Amino acid sequence: MSTELSRLLTDLGEKSSYDAASQCCRCGYCEQACPTYVITGNEARSARGRNQMVRLLIEKRLADPASARVGLDTCLLCGACTAACYARVPTADIVLEGRRMLAEKSHWLARILCRLLSEHRGLLAFGLKAANLAKRLGLTACIRPFLRLIGLPGLALAEEHVREAPLTFLYEILRRRPVAADPQWLYFAPCGPNFLYPRVGQATVAVLEALRGNGNFLDNGCCGLLAYNYGDVEDARRAARRNIVLFEAAGGRSPVVGDCSSCTAFLKSYPQLFLGEPDWRGRAERFAAVVLDAPELLRDAALPPLAGLAPATYHDSCRACHGQGLKDAGHAAMRRLAGPSYRELQESDVCCGGAGAYAFRNPGLSDELIRRKVGRIAATGARLVAASGTSCLIQLAQGLKKYYPECEVVHLSELAARAIAQGAQDGTQAGA
């Protein structure tokens, strides 16, 4: 199995991992953009520090390679450093290469989840429904001490963080839809909306129907991001191939729309997985070229403003604003949806500390980040905050409940769907 990429796509062209890390000239422009450096002031928690650690790992110049682990494991992979960097050094991918070099093999729990997502979704769905039923009955709180006892404190924290417990998953709902003969869009269901927030996926599909006409559910599996970040690169490639084949079987032309910014950013990065395979690289490039994230879909949509909306603000998903360059897309949509209720959020593009499994792997740093984020939200007086990433929804829901319970978080698609439904009642037509 392949545990490393070895070559990366950068803004300066295709590079070896070593050359990509060597592009960092240690100027320090990234440091004030790096949330973990701002909080700790520790050079090993900065982007340039992490790039140098990976470079030293490749050169085999670290007497104790494991000494790089904490610096690399505390990276949020948010990409803020790359956005601030004049050379656009891809620190997140470099950090992941470093983590793969240090790991003898991926975490067993990540391997199990990747395998269930890719090959045994029915079994995974059964297990999740059983767990969700137990959560609804208040039984899962009893197993948190046991999870901590057997060395899975992150899983115990994850169970506590995730508030919703659906018993019907998104793919089951969307499979009931009639199949369009000439689809104008294909909906890609990320795992978050699929298994945690079916309401988000249903809202996105409703928005797509209103803005773009008839379309189809791709009936996809995992995008491969879990395997890429915490498992094995070859598992990520297998997931990518399956999704590309599904897209091609659906005609290979329609836009592919997702509503978790981390997943859509990864879908757009598929060509990097196939740098040594010209045929698959070409197919991945054609696929990536038509992927749209929810904020991207809504950026220029003629959405009617929501009447009677409480003061509202917008938090940028890191993988939307930094990973996809969609800094203004979500804000533009939110300004139209909220109208005079809109409040600008200071540091809206700074990570909230969710970052996939980060909150469960680094709970201390994650809590500092969410406290800072919630403080910024509270300063606006907002009673509603919208976001576009699954990790953001989980983290903000937890942080708001803990530090600012007067405010709630929703997905941007949910607000758009609400506005379209309200406009239909009032006779206002939405359009792209």
C-alpha positions in Angstrom: 0.0 0.0 0.0 1.1 3.6 -0.7 1.4 5.6 2.4 2.9 8.8 0.9 2.3 10.9 -2.2 6.0 11.8 -2.8 4.9 14.4 -5.4 2.6 17.4 -4.9 0.7 19.8 -7.2 1.7 23.4 -6.2 1.1 26.8 -7.6 4.6 26.7 -9.0 4.0 23.4 -10.7 4.4 19.7 -9.9 7.1 19.2 -7.2 8.6 16.5 -5.1 7.6 16.7 -1.4 11.1 17.8 -0.6 11.1 20.6 -3.3 7.7 21.7 -2.1 8.9 22.0 1.5 12.1 23.7 0.3 10.0 26.5 -1.4 9.5 27.8 2.2 12.0 30.6 2.6 11.2 31.1 6.3 10.1 34.7 5.8 7.5 34.5 8.5 4.5 36.0 6.6 2.6 32.9 7.5 3.0 33.2 11.2 0.2 35.7 12.0 -2.1 33.7 9.7 -1.4 30.4 11.6 -4.0 30.0 14.4 -1.9 27.6 16.4 1.1 29.9 16.3 -1.0 33.0 17.3 -2.3 31.1 20.3 1.0 29.4 21.4 3.8 31.7 20.1 5.7 28.4 19.5 7.8 28.2 16.3 7.1 24.5 16.1 3.4 25.3 15.9 3.9 27.7 12.9 3.7 26.9 9.2 7.4 27.6 8.5 8.4 25.6 11.5 6.4 22.6 10.3 7.8 22.9 6.8 11.3 22.8 8.1 10.5 19.8 10.3 9.3 17.9 7.2 12.4 19.0 5.2 14.6 17.7 8.0 12.7 14.5 8.2 13.2 13.9 4.5 16.9 14.8 4.8 17.1 12.4 7.8 18.7 15.1 9.9 16.5 14.8 13.0 18.2 12.8 15.7 14.8 11.9 17.0 12.3 11.9 14.2 9.4 11.5 16.7 10.3 14.9 18.1 8.5 16.4 15.0 5.2 14.6 15.8 3.6 17.1 18.2 4.4 20.0 15.8 2.9 18.1 12.9 -0.1 16.7 14.8 -1.2 20.1 16.0 -1.5 21.5 12.5 -5.1 22.3 11.6 -4.6 21.8 7.9 -6.6 24.9 7.5 -4.5 26.4 4.7 -4.4 29.9 6.1 -0.6 29.9 5.8 -0.7 29.0 2.1 -3.2 31.9 1.5 -0.8 34.3 3.2 2.3 32.9 1.5 3.8 34.7 -1.6 5.1 31.3 -2.9 1.8 29.5 -2.0 3.7 26.8 -0.2 1.2 23.9 0.3 1.9 23.4 4.0 -1.1 21.3 4.7 -0.1 18.6 2.1 3.5 18.8 3.3 2.4 18.3 6.9 0.4 15.3 5.9 3.4 13.9 4.1 5.4 14.3 7.3 2.7 12.6 9.4 2.8 9.6 6.9 6.6 9.4 7.2 6.3 9.2 11.0 3.5 6.8 11.2 4.3 3.1 10.8 0.7 2.5 9.8 -2.6 4.5 10.0 -4.7 4.4 13.2 -6.7 1.2 13.4 -10.0 3.2 13.9 -9.3 5.3 10.8 -8.6 2.1 8.8 -11.9 0.5 10.0 -13.9 3.6 9.2 -12.4 3.9 5.8 -13.1 0.3 5.0 -16.7 0.6 6.2 -17.3 3.8 4.3 -15.9 2.3 1.1 -17.0 -1.3 1.1 -19.6 -1.9 3.8 -21.8 1.2 4.0 -24.8 -0.9 5.0 -23.0 -2.3 8.0 -21.8 1.2 8.9 -25.3 2.6 8.6 -26.7 -0.2 10.9 -24.0 0.5 13.5 -24.6 4.3 13.4 -28.4 3.9 13.7 -28.0 1.7 16.7 -25.6 4.2 18.3 -28.0 7.1 17.4 -30.9 5.2 18.9 -28.9 4.7 22.1 -28.0 8.4 22.1 -31.6 9.4 21.8 -32.4 7.1 24.8 -29.6 8.7 26.8 -27.5 5.6 27.0 -24.3 6.6 25.2 -23.2 9.0 28.0 -22.7 5.9 30.1 -20.0 4.5 27.7 -17.8 7.6 27.6 -15.8 6.5 30.7 -15.3 3.1 29.1 -14.1 4.7 25.8 -11.6 6.7 27.7 -10.5 3.7 29.7 -9.7 1.7 26.6 -7.6 4.5 25.1 -10.2 6.2 22.9 -10.7 9.6 24.5 -11.2 11.2 21.1 -14.1 8.9 20.4 -15.7 9.7 23.7 -15.3 13.5 23.0 -16.7 13.0 19.5 -19.8 11.3 20.9 -20.3 14.2 23.3 -19.7 16.9 20.6 -22.1 15.4 18.0 -25.6 16.5 19.0 -27.8 15.1 16.3 -28.8 11.5 16.0 -30.7 10.8 12.8 -32.3 7.4 12.3 -32.8 7.9 8.5 -29.7 8.9 6.5 -29.6 11.2 3.6 -28.8 8.6 0.9 -31.9 6.7 1.9 -34.0 9.8 1.5 -32.5 10.8 -1.9 -32.7 7.4 -3.4 -36.5 7.9 -3.4 -36.2 10.8 -5.8 -37.3 10.3 -9.4 -34.3 10.1 -11.8 -34.0 13.0 -14.2 -33.3 12.0 -17.8 -31.3 15.1 -18.6 -29.8 16.2 -15.2 -28.6 19.8 -14.9 -26.7 18.9 -11.7 -25.4 16.0 -9.7 -25.5 16.1 -5.9 -22.5 14.6 -4.1 -23.5 13.7 -0.6 -20.5 14.2 1.8 -20.4 11.9 4.8 -21.3 14.7 7.2 -24.7 15.5 5.6 -25.2 11.8 4.8 -24.9 10.5 8.3 -25.0 13.5 10.7 -27.0 16.2 9.0 -29.5 14.9 6.4 -31.4 18.2 6.7 -28.4 20.0 5.2 -28.4 17.7 2.1 -32.1 18.0 1.7 -31.8 21.8 1.8 -29.0 21.8 -0.8 -31.1 19.6 -3.2 -34.1 21.9 -2.7 -31.9 24.9 -3.6 -30.5 23.1 -6.6 -34.0 22.3 -7.9 -35.1 25.9 -7.5 -32.0 27.4 -9.1 -31.0 24.9 -11.7 -33.9 22.6 -12.5 -33.9 18.8 -12.4 -30.9 16.9 -11.3 -29.8 13.6 -9.7 -28.2 12.2 -6.6 -24.8 10.7 -7.5 -25.4 8.0 -4.8 -21.7 8.3 -4.0 -19.5 6.9 -1.3 -16.9 8.7 0.8 -14.8 11.3 -1.1 -11.7 9.8 0.4 -10.7 12.7 2.7 -10.8 10.6 5.8 -8.3 8.1 4.3 -6.1 10.9 2.9 -5.9 12.7 6.3 -5.9 9.8 8.7 -5.5 6.6 6.8 -3.8 5.5 3.6 -3.3 7.3 0.3 -4.2 4.2 -1.7 -7.6 4.0 0.1 -8.1 7.7 -0.9 -7.3 6.8 -4.5 -9.8 4.0 -4.5 -12.5 6.3 -3.2 -11.6 8.9 -5.9 -11.7 6.3 -8.7 -15.2 5.1 -7.6 -16.5 8.6 -7.5 -15.0 9.5 -10.9 -16.5 6.4 -12.4 -20.0 7.3 -11.0 -19.6 10.8 -12.5 -18.7 9.4 -15.9 -21.6 6.9 -15.8 -23.9 9.8 -15.1 -22.8 11.5 -18.4 -19.6 13.2 -17.2 -20.9 16.8 -17.9 -23.2 18.1 -15.2 -21.8 20.1 -12.3 -21.1 18.1 -9.2 -22.3 20.0 -6.1 -21.4 19.2 -2.5 -22.2 20.9 0.8 -19.3 20.2 3.0 -16.4 22.5 2.1 -13.7 20.1 3.3 -15.1 17.4 1.0 -15.6 19.6 -2.0 -12.1 21.0 -1.6 -10.8 17.4 -1.6 -12.9 16.5 -4.7 -11.2 19.4 -6.5 -7.8 18.1 -5.5 -8.3 14.6 -7.0 -5.7 15.2 -9.8 -2.9 15.3 -7.1 -3.7 11.6 -6.3 -2.9 10.5 -9.8 0.3 12.3 -10.8 1.9 9.1 -11.9 -1.2 7.8 -13.8 -1.8 10.0 -16.9 -5.2 8.4 -17.8 -6.6 8.7 -14.3 -5.1 12.2 -13.9 -6.9 13.4 -17.0 -10.2 11.8 -15.8 -9.7 13.4 -12.3 -9.0 16.8 -13.9 -12.3 16.6 -15.9 -14.1 15.6 -12.7 -12.5 18.3 -10.5 -13.3 21.0 -13.1 -17.0 20.7 -12.6 -17.1 20.4 -8.8 -19.0 23.2 -7.0 -19.2 24.0 -3.2 -22.4 25.3 -1.7 -21.1 28.9 -1.2 -19.9 28.8 -4.8 -23.4 27.8 -6.0 -25.1 30.5 -4.0 -22.6 33.3 -4.6 -24.4 34.9 -7.5 -27.9 33.4 -7.0 -30.8 35.8 -6.9 -32.0 34.8 -3.4 -34.9 36.6 -1.8 -34.0 38.0 1.7 -35.4 36.3 4.7 -38.0 38.3 6.5 -37.8 38.6 10.3 -34.3 37.1 10.5 -32.5 37.6 13.8 -29.1 39.3 13.6 -26.9 36.9 11.6 -23.3 36.5 10.7 -21.1 34.1 8.6 -18.1 31.9 9.5 -15.8 30.8 6.6 -15.0 27.2 6.4 -11.2 27.0 6.1 -11.4 24.7 3.1 -13.8 27.1 1.3 -11.9 30.3 1.8 -8.3 29.0 1.9 -8.6 25.7 0.1 -10.9 26.8 -2.7 -10.4 30.6 -2.8 -14.1 31.2 -2.0 -13.4 34.0 0.5 -16.3 36.2 -0.7 -18.8 33.6 -1.9 -20.4 32.7 1.4 -20.5 36.3 2.6 -22.1 37.5 -0.6 -24.9 35.0 -0.3 -25.3 35.7 3.4 -25.6 39.4 2.8 -28.5 38.9 0.4 -30.2 36.3 2.6 -29.9 38.3 5.9 -30.3 41.8 4.4 -30.2 44.4 7.2 -29.8 41.6 9.8 -26.3 40.8 8.5 -23.4 41.4 10.8 -19.8 41.3 9.7 -17.6 38.8 11.6 -14.1 39.8 12.6 -11.6 37.0 11.8 -14.3 35.1 9.9 -11.7 33.2 8.0 -9.8 32.0 11.1 -10.3 28.3 12.0 -12.9 27.5 14.7 -10.8 24.5 15.8 -13.1 21.7 14.4 -10.9 20.7 11.5 -12.0 17.2 11.0 -11.0 15.1 14.0 -8.8 17.9 15.4 -11.2 18.8 18.2 -10.9 15.2 19.4 -7.2 14.8 18.9 -6.1 18.2 20.3 -9.0 19.2 22.7 -7.0 21.9 24.5 -6.0 23.9 21.5 -9.4 23.3 19.9 -11.1 24.8 22.9 -8.9 27.9 22.8 -9.8 28.4 19.1 -13.5 27.9 19.6 -13.5 30.3 22.6 -11.8 32.9 20.4 -14.3 32.3 17.6 -17.3 32.4 19.8 -16.0 35.7 21.4 -15.9 37.2 17.9 -19.4 36.0 17.1 -20.8 37.3 20.4 -19.2 40.7 19.7 -21.4 41.1 16.6 -24.6 40.5 18.7 -25.6 37.7 16.2 -28.2 35.2 17.2 -27.5 33.1 14.1 -24.3 32.1 12.4 -24.0 30.2 9.1 -21.2 28.0 7.9 -20.5 25.5 5.1 -18.4 22.7 6.6 -19.5 19.7 8.7 -16.7 20.1 11.2 -17.6 23.8 11.6 -21.2 22.9 12.3 -20.2 20.4 15.0 -17.6 22.6 16.5 -19.7 25.8 16.5 -22.7 24.0 17.9 -20.6 22.7 20.8 -18.8 26.0 21.4 -22.0 28.2 21.2 -23.8 25.9 23.6 -20.9 26.2 26.0 -19.9 29.9 25.7 -22.8 31.8 23.9 -26.0 29.8 24.0 -28.1 32.7 22.7 -26.8 31.9 19.2 -27.3 28.9 17.0 -25.4 27.6 13.9 -27.0 26.5 10.6 -25.7 25.5 7.2 -25.8 28.2 4.5 -27.9 25.9 2.3 -30.5 25.7 5.0 -30.9 29.5 5.0 -31.1 29.5 1.2 -33.7 26.8 1.2 -35.7 28.7 3.8 -35.5 31.9 1.7 -36.6 30.1 -1.4 -39.6 28.5 0.4 -40.5 31.9 1.9 -40.2 33.6 -1.5 -42.5 30.9 -3.1 -45.1 31.7 -0.5 -44.7 35.5 -1.2 -44.6 34.9 -5.0 -40.9 35.8 -5.3 -38.9 33.7 -7.8 -35.3 32.7 -7.0 -32.8 32.3 -9.9 -29.2 31.6 -10.6 
